[in-house]
Amino acid sequence: MEQFLHLPTIMVVYALGTLVVAVISLGIWWRDRSNRAFAVLGLASVAGIVGAVLHGLRLVVPFWLSTGLGFPLAFAGIGLFWSAFAVFDNRRPSYLAAFAGALLSLAIYPLSLFQDSTVFRAVFAAAVFGVYNGLAAWEVYRGGLREPLPFRPLACAINLGHALLWLARIPFALFVAPPVDAQEHYAVWFVGLSLLSALSNMFGMFSLAMLAKDRSERRYRIAAETDALTGLDNRRSFIARTEAMLARPDEATAMLLFDLDHFKSVNDTDGHLAGDRVLVAFSELLRRQMPENAVVARFGGEEFACLLPGAGLDEGRAIADAFRRAVERHLIPFEGRTLSITVSIGVAVIGEGTVTLDLLLASADTMLYLAKAEGRNCVRALQLPGAKAAAAGRGGASDQAGAISGRILHSRPA
């Protein structure tokens, strides 16, 4: 085995790989100082490299330097590695806990057991590295409860596997053979586990970069799919989601379109900051009042939309009117005074059967226009004639307009 696995070579390769991680991590942080996790990872890598090199030179340099200083630096590196995952998930790490392994190593250094027993040192190092890598796996898992990134399960598994590789050294050292004998020959198990640990350590370091990549992609996707001011879906995202729902022919569906009444006067009278505050307040109320399965979006300006899967004509109109009354009663605080608004709502409902989204939107828009023409602050609802309307809707916008027919319900403010 020794002719295939040479521990000093393994350590050199590990140190060079860790140096690459350090340079990349600190470079990422230097370009974007908000990436504090990479600054911590870079420091962890530097501490780990120095500690590993010092310990690797134990036959050349004094014991106090190779082990007395090398061990604490290596333990500080793995403690900072754990902290990097906490920082990545915007948690404040306990740096006292991160450096506990290093401090404990300094505290027990004078003991004869530490200085004379390679088995004790191997067990102690395995326990420290195993615990910190296990904590890193826990941080990744805990962060996934709040931000479920695609790479999290694998990153958690990598760090947990690394922890188990370190902890596996303990029974080998105690019950199989010492890691190093009196002639400075390395045990086969020690060399093999060192190789696996070096590889898993590299994967563990790169797992943070993969998580950062997932987060960036998620943020770009959210930015592309949501309205920046209100946090609701934007028009493109709403259309993509609702088209899939409308493909189910056995479910009634209601489309609600909202338009804030006299919104321009809010901007003209109170300013655009007041207008933004009104839009945000309206969005929050819309998100709270609509059923859990509803898809809500801001179409632009003061126009909003909502799809209610499973809602028939009476239910869709009732939900719309209840929301209209809630908006009418809602007072919006702004700079020491309150603002109030009303909303006009158009509702179009398809029963069993399919319908194109264009037709459903055009029908709801027609009802919205009717609500505004008849005095605003009211609901107008239309029942579309199901699959026949869908067939008519395939002919284009002019055919869709001609297909809008059915039973109209009126809801006026009390």
C-alpha positions as CSV (number, residue, x, y, z in Angstrom):
1,M,0.0,0.0,0.0
2,E,2.8,2.4,0.9
3,Q,4.2,2.3,-2.7
4,F,0.9,3.6,-3.9
5,L,0.0,6.0,-1.0
6,H,2.7,8.3,0.2
7,L,1.5,10.5,3.1
8,P,3.9,13.4,2.6
9,T,2.8,13.6,-1.0
10,I,-0.8,13.5,0.0
11,M,-0.2,16.4,2.5
12,V,1.6,18.4,-0.2
13,V,-1.3,18.0,-2.6
14,Y,-3.8,18.8,0.2
15,A,-1.8,22.0,1.1
16,L,-1.7,23.1,-2.6
17,G,-5.4,22.5,-3.1
18,T,-6.2,24.4,0.1
19,L,-4.0,27.3,-1.1
20,V,-6.1,27.5,-4.2
21,V,-9.3,27.6,-2.1
22,A,-7.7,30.4,0.0
23,V,-6.8,32.5,-3.0
24,I,-10.2,32.1,-4.7
25,S,-12.1,32.7,-1.5
26,L,-10.2,35.8,-0.5
27,G,-10.4,37.0,-4.2
28,I,-14.2,36.7,-4.1
29,W,-14.4,38.6,-0.9
30,W,-12.0,41.3,-2.2
31,R,-14.2,41.9,-5.2
32,D,-17.4,41.9,-3.1
33,R,-17.0,42.7,0.5
34,S,-20.5,41.6,1.3
35,N,-19.4,38.0,0.8
36,R,-18.1,37.8,4.3
37,A,-18.4,34.0,4.3
38,F,-15.6,33.8,1.8
39,A,-13.4,36.0,3.9
40,V,-13.8,33.6,6.8
41,L,-13.3,30.6,4.5
42,G,-10.1,32.2,3.2
43,L,-8.8,32.7,6.7
44,A,-9.8,29.2,7.6
45,S,-7.8,27.9,4.6
46,V,-4.7,29.9,5.4
47,A,-4.8,28.7,9.0
48,G,-5.3,25.1,7.9
49,I,-2.4,25.3,5.4
50,V,0.1,26.7,7.9
51,G,-1.0,24.2,10.6
52,A,-0.7,21.2,8.2
53,V,2.7,22.3,6.9
54,L,4.1,22.8,10.4
55,H,2.9,19.4,11.5
56,G,4.1,17.8,8.3
57,L,7.6,19.1,9.2
58,R,7.7,17.6,12.7
59,L,10.8,15.6,11.9
60,V,12.6,18.8,10.8
61,V,11.3,21.5,13.2
62,P,11.0,21.4,17.0
63,F,8.0,19.7,18.5
64,W,6.7,22.9,20.1
65,L,6.5,24.4,16.6
66,S,5.3,21.4,14.6
67,T,2.7,20.3,17.1
68,G,2.5,22.9,19.8
69,L,1.7,25.6,17.2
70,G,0.7,23.4,14.2
71,F,-2.2,21.8,16.0
72,P,-3.8,25.0,17.3
73,L,-3.5,26.6,13.8
74,A,-5.1,23.6,12.2
75,F,-7.9,23.6,14.8
76,A,-8.5,27.3,14.3
77,G,-8.8,26.6,10.6
78,I,-11.5,24.0,11.0
79,G,-13.3,26.2,13.6
80,L,-13.4,29.0,11.1
81,F,-14.5,26.6,8.4
82,W,-17.6,25.9,10.5
83,S,-18.1,29.6,11.1
84,A,-18.0,30.3,7.4
85,F,-21.3,28.4,6.9
86,A,-22.9,30.3,9.7
87,V,-21.9,33.6,8.2
88,F,-23.1,32.4,4.8
89,D,-26.6,32.0,6.3
90,N,-26.4,35.4,8.0
91,R,-26.0,34.0,11.5
92,R,-23.5,35.5,13.9
93,P,-20.9,32.7,14.6
94,S,-19.5,32.1,18.1
95,Y,-15.8,32.7,17.5
96,L,-15.1,31.6,21.0
97,A,-16.6,28.2,20.1
98,A,-14.8,28.3,16.8
99,F,-11.4,28.7,18.6
100,A,-12.2,26.3,21.4
101,G,-10.3,23.4,19.8
102,A,-7.2,25.6,19.4
103,L,-7.4,26.9,23.0
104,L,-7.9,23.4,24.3
105,S,-4.9,22.2,22.3
106,L,-2.7,24.9,23.9
107,A,-4.1,24.1,27.3
108,I,-3.2,20.4,27.2
109,Y,0.1,20.8,25.3
110,P,2.2,20.7,28.6
111,L,0.7,17.3,29.5
112,S,3.1,14.4,29.1
113,L,0.3,12.3,27.7
114,F,0.0,14.8,24.8
115,Q,3.7,15.1,24.1
116,D,4.5,11.4,24.4
117,S,1.5,9.6,22.9
118,T,0.9,9.7,19.2
119,V,-2.3,7.7,19.8
120,F,-3.6,10.3,22.1
121,R,-2.8,13.1,19.7
122,A,-4.4,11.2,16.8
123,V,-7.6,10.6,18.8
124,F,-7.7,14.2,20.1
125,A,-7.2,15.6,16.5
126,A,-9.8,13.2,15.1
127,A,-12.4,14.3,17.7
128,V,-11.8,18.0,17.2
129,F,-12.0,17.8,13.4
130,G,-14.9,15.4,13.5
131,V,-16.9,17.7,15.8
132,Y,-16.3,20.8,13.8
133,N,-17.1,19.2,10.5
134,G,-20.3,17.8,12.0
135,L,-21.2,21.3,13.1
136,A,-20.6,22.5,9.6
137,A,-23.0,19.9,8.3
138,W,-25.6,21.0,10.9
139,E,-25.2,24.7,9.8
140,V,-25.9,23.7,6.2
141,Y,-28.9,21.6,7.2
142,R,-30.3,24.4,9.5
143,G,-29.9,27.0,6.8
144,G,-31.8,24.8,4.4
145,L,-34.9,25.0,6.6
146,R,-35.0,28.7,5.8
147,E,-33.4,28.8,2.3
148,P,-33.8,25.4,0.6
149,L,-31.0,25.6,-2.1
150,P,-30.6,22.7,-4.5
151,F,-27.0,21.9,-3.4
152,R,-27.7,21.9,0.3
153,P,-28.4,18.2,0.7
154,L,-25.2,17.3,-1.0
155,A,-23.2,19.9,0.9
156,C,-24.6,18.6,4.1
157,A,-23.7,15.0,3.2
158,I,-20.2,16.0,2.2
159,N,-19.5,17.7,5.5
160,L,-21.1,14.9,7.5
161,G,-19.1,12.4,5.5
162,H,-15.9,14.3,6.3
163,A,-16.8,14.3,10.0
164,L,-17.3,10.5,10.0
165,L,-14.0,10.0,8.2
166,W,-12.2,11.9,11.0
167,L,-14.1,10.1,13.8
168,A,-13.4,6.7,12.1
169,R,-9.7,7.3,13.1
170,I,-10.5,7.0,16.8
171,P,-11.3,3.2,16.8
172,F,-8.5,2.5,14.3
173,A,-6.0,4.3,16.5
174,L,-7.2,2.7,19.7
175,F,-7.9,-0.9,18.5
176,V,-6.0,-1.5,15.2
177,A,-2.6,0.1,15.2
178,P,-1.0,3.4,16.1
179,P,-1.0,5.9,13.2
180,V,2.8,6.1,13.4
181,D,5.1,3.5,14.9
182,A,8.5,4.0,16.6
183,Q,10.3,3.9,13.2
184,E,8.1,6.7,11.9
185,H,6.2,4.3,9.6
186,Y,2.7,5.3,8.9
187,A,-0.1,2.7,9.4
188,V,-1.9,1.7,6.2
189,W,-5.3,2.7,7.7
190,F,-3.9,6.2,8.6
191,V,-2.6,6.8,5.1
192,G,-5.8,5.7,3.5
193,L,-8.1,7.8,5.7
194,S,-5.7,10.7,5.3
195,L,-6.2,10.5,1.5
196,L,-10.0,10.3,1.8
197,S,-10.0,13.2,4.4
198,A,-7.9,15.4,2.1
199,L,-10.3,14.8,-0.8
200,S,-13.5,15.3,1.3
201,N,-12.0,18.4,2.8
202,M,-11.6,19.9,-0.7
203,F,-15.1,19.0,-1.5
204,G,-16.3,20.6,1.8
205,M,-14.5,23.8,1.0
206,F,-15.9,24.0,-2.6
207,S,-19.4,23.2,-1.2
208,L,-19.7,26.7,0.1
209,A,-19.0,28.1,-3.4
210,M,-21.7,25.8,-4.8
211,L,-24.1,27.1,-2.2
212,A,-23.2,30.6,-3.1
213,K,-23.8,29.8,-6.8
214,D,-27.3,28.4,-6.0
215,R,-28.1,31.5,-4.0
216,S,-27.1,33.8,-6.8
217,E,-29.2,31.9,-9.3
218,R,-32.2,31.9,-6.9
219,R,-31.9,35.6,-6.4
220,Y,-31.7,36.3,-10.1
221,R,-34.7,34.0,-10.7
222,I,-36.7,35.8,-7.9
223,A,-35.8,39.1,-9.4
224,A,-36.9,38.0,-12.8
225,E,-40.2,36.6,-11.5
226,T,-41.3,39.1,-8.9
227,D,-42.2,42.8,-8.7
228,A,-39.4,44.7,-7.0
229,L,-41.7,47.1,-5.1
230,T,-44.4,44.7,-3.8
231,G,-42.8,41.3,-3.8
232,L,-45.7,39.8,-5.7
233,D,-45.3,37.8,-8.9
234,N,-44.8,40.0,-12.0
235,R,-46.9,39.6,-15.1
236,R,-44.5,37.1,-16.8
237,S,-44.4,34.8,-13.8
238,F,-48.1,35.0,-13.3
239,I,-48.8,34.0,-16.9
240,A,-46.4,31.1,-16.7
241,R,-48.0,29.8,-13.5
242,T,-51.6,30.3,-14.5
243,E,-51.3,28.7,-17.9
244,A,-50.4,25.4,-16.3
245,M,-53.4,25.6,-13.9
246,L,-55.8,26.4,-16.7
247,A,-54.7,23.3,-18.6
248,R,-56.7,21.2,-16.0
249,P,-60.2,20.9,-17.6
250,D,-62.1,19.5,-14.6
251,E,-61.7,22.5,-12.3
252,A,-63.6,25.8,-12.1
253,T,-61.3,28.8,-12.1
254,A,-61.9,32.5,-11.3
255,M,-59.7,35.4,-12.6
256,L,-59.8,38.6,-10.7
257,L,-58.4,41.9,-12.0
258,F,-58.0,44.9,-9.7
259,D,-57.5,48.5,-10.4
260,L,-57.0,51.1,-7.7
261,D,-59.5,53.9,-8.1
262,H,-58.1,57.4,-8.7
263,F,-54.6,56.3,-8.0
264,K,-53.1,59.1,-10.1
265,S,-54.5,61.6,-7.7
266,V,-52.6,60.0,-4.8
267,N,-49.3,60.5,-6.7
268,D,-50.3,64.1,-7.8
269,T,-51.5,65.1,-4.3
270,D,-49.2,63.3,-1.9
271,G,-46.3,62.4,-4.0
272,H,-44.8,59.2,-5.4
273,L,-43.6,58.0,-2.1
274,A,-47.2,58.0,-0.9
275,G,-48.2,56.1,-4.1
276,D,-45.5,53.5,-3.4
277,R,-46.8,53.1,0.2
278,V,-50.3,52.6,-1.1
279,L,-49.2,49.9,-3.5
280,V,-47.2,48.1,-0.9
281,A,-50.1,48.2,1.6
282,F,-52.6,47.1,-1.1
283,S,-50.2,44.2,-2.0
284,E,-49.9,43.1,1.7
285,L,-53.7,43.2,2.1
286,L,-54.1,41.2,-1.1
287,R,-51.7,38.6,0.0
288,R,-53.4,38.2,3.4
289,Q,-57.0,38.2,2.2
290,M,-56.8,35.8,-0.8
291,P,-57.0,32.0,-0.2
292,E,-53.8,30.1,0.2
293,N,-54.0,28.5,-3.3
294,A,-54.5,31.9,-5.0
295,V,-51.9,33.2,-7.4
296,V,-51.5,36.9,-7.1
297,A,-49.4,39.4,-9.1
298,R,-48.9,43.0,-9.9
299,F,-49.4,43.6,-13.6
300,G,-47.9,47.1,-13.5
301,G,-48.8,50.5,-12.2
302,E,-51.9,50.1,-10.0
303,E,-53.2,47.0,-11.8
304,F,-53.2,43.6,-10.0
305,A,-54.4,40.1,-10.9
306,C,-55.4,37.0,-9.0
307,L,-56.3,33.5,-10.1
308,L,-58.5,31.4,-7.8
309,P,-58.3,27.7,-8.7
310,G,-61.5,25.8,-7.8
311,A,-63.6,29.0,-7.4
312,G,-67.0,29.2,-9.2
313,L,-68.9,32.4,-10.0
314,D,-70.6,32.9,-6.7
315,E,-67.4,32.2,-4.7
316,G,-65.2,34.3,-6.9
317,R,-67.6,37.2,-6.7
318,A,-67.9,36.8,-2.9
319,I,-64.1,36.8,-2.4
320,A,-63.7,39.8,-4.6
321,D,-66.4,41.8,-2.8
322,A,-65.1,40.9,0.6
323,F,-61.7,42.1,-0.5
324,R,-63.2,45.3,-1.9
325,R,-64.8,46.1,1.5
326,A,-61.5,45.3,3.3
327,V,-59.7,47.8,1.0
328,E,-62.4,50.4,1.6
329,R,-62.0,50.1,5.4
330,H,-58.2,49.9,5.4
331,L,-56.3,53.0,6.5
332,I,-52.7,53.4,5.4
333,P,-50.4,55.5,7.7
334,F,-48.1,57.9,5.9
335,E,-46.0,60.7,7.4
336,G,-48.3,61.3,10.3
337,R,-51.6,61.0,8.5
338,T,-53.7,58.2,6.9
339,L,-54.5,57.5,3.3
340,S,-57.5,55.6,2.1
341,I,-58.2,54.0,-1.3
342,T,-60.9,52.0,-3.0
343,V,-60.6,49.3,-5.7
344,S,-62.6,48.2,-8.7
345,I,-62.6,44.5,-9.5
346,G,-63.5,42.5,-12.6
347,V,-64.1,38.8,-12.3
348,A,-64.3,36.2,-15.0
349,V,-65.1,32.5,-14.2
350,I,-64.7,29.4,-16.3
351,G,-66.6,26.3,-15.2
352,E,-65.5,22.8,-16.1
353,G,-63.7,22.7,-19.4
354,T,-60.7,24.5,-20.8
355,V,-60.2,28.2,-21.7
356,T,-57.2,30.2,-22.9
357,L,-55.6,32.5,-20.5
358,D,-56.0,35.4,-23.0
359,L,-59.7,34.9,-23.1
360,L,-60.0,34.7,-19.3
361,L,-57.9,37.9,-18.9
362,A,-59.8,39.7,-21.6
363,S,-63.1,38.7,-20.0
364,A,-62.0,39.9,-16.5
365,D,-60.7,43.1,-18.1
366,T,-64.1,43.7,-19.7
367,M,-65.7,43.3,-16.3
368,L,-63.2,45.6,-14.7
369,Y,-63.9,48.3,-17.3
370,L,-67.6,47.9,-16.6
371,A,-67.0,48.3,-12.8
372,K,-65.1,51.5,-13.4
373,A,-67.6,52.8,-15.8
374,E,-70.4,52.2,-13.3
375,G,-68.9,54.3,-10.6
376,R,-65.8,52.4,-9.3
377,N,-65.5,50.7,-5.9
378,C,-67.5,47.8,-7.1
379,V,-67.3,44.2,-8.5
380,R,-68.5,43.0,-11.8
381,A,-68.4,39.2,-12.5
382,L,-69.0,37.1,-15.6
383,Q,-69.5,33.4,-16.0
384,L,-67.9,32.2,-19.2
385,P,-69.6,29.4,-21.1
386,G,-66.8,26.8,-20.5
387,A,-65.2,24.8,-23.2
388,K,-67.1,26.5,-26.0
389,A,-65.7,29.8,-25.1
390,A,-62.2,28.3,-25.2
391,A,-62.8,27.1,-28.7
392,A,-64.0,30.5,-29.7
393,G,-60.9,32.0,-28.0
394,R,-58.5,30.2,-30.3
395,G,-59.4,32.5,-33.2
396,G,-57.5,35.4,-31.8
397,A,-58.2,38.7,-30.0
398,S,-61.2,39.6,-32.1
399,D,-62.8,36.2,-31.7
400,Q,-62.1,36.3,-27.9
401,A,-63.8,39.6,-27.5
402,G,-66.8,38.2,-29.3
403,A,-66.8,35.1,-27.1
404,I,-67.2,37.1,-23.9
405,S,-70.8,36.3,-23.0
406,G,-72.5,34.8,-20.0
407,R,-74.2,35.7,-16.7
408,I,-73.0,39.0,-15.1
409,L,-73.3,39.5,-11.4
410,H,-73.1,43.0,-9.8
411,S,-71.8,43.9,-6.4
412,R,-72.2,47.5,-5.3
413,P,-70.7,49.1,-2.2
414,A,-73.1,49.2,0.8
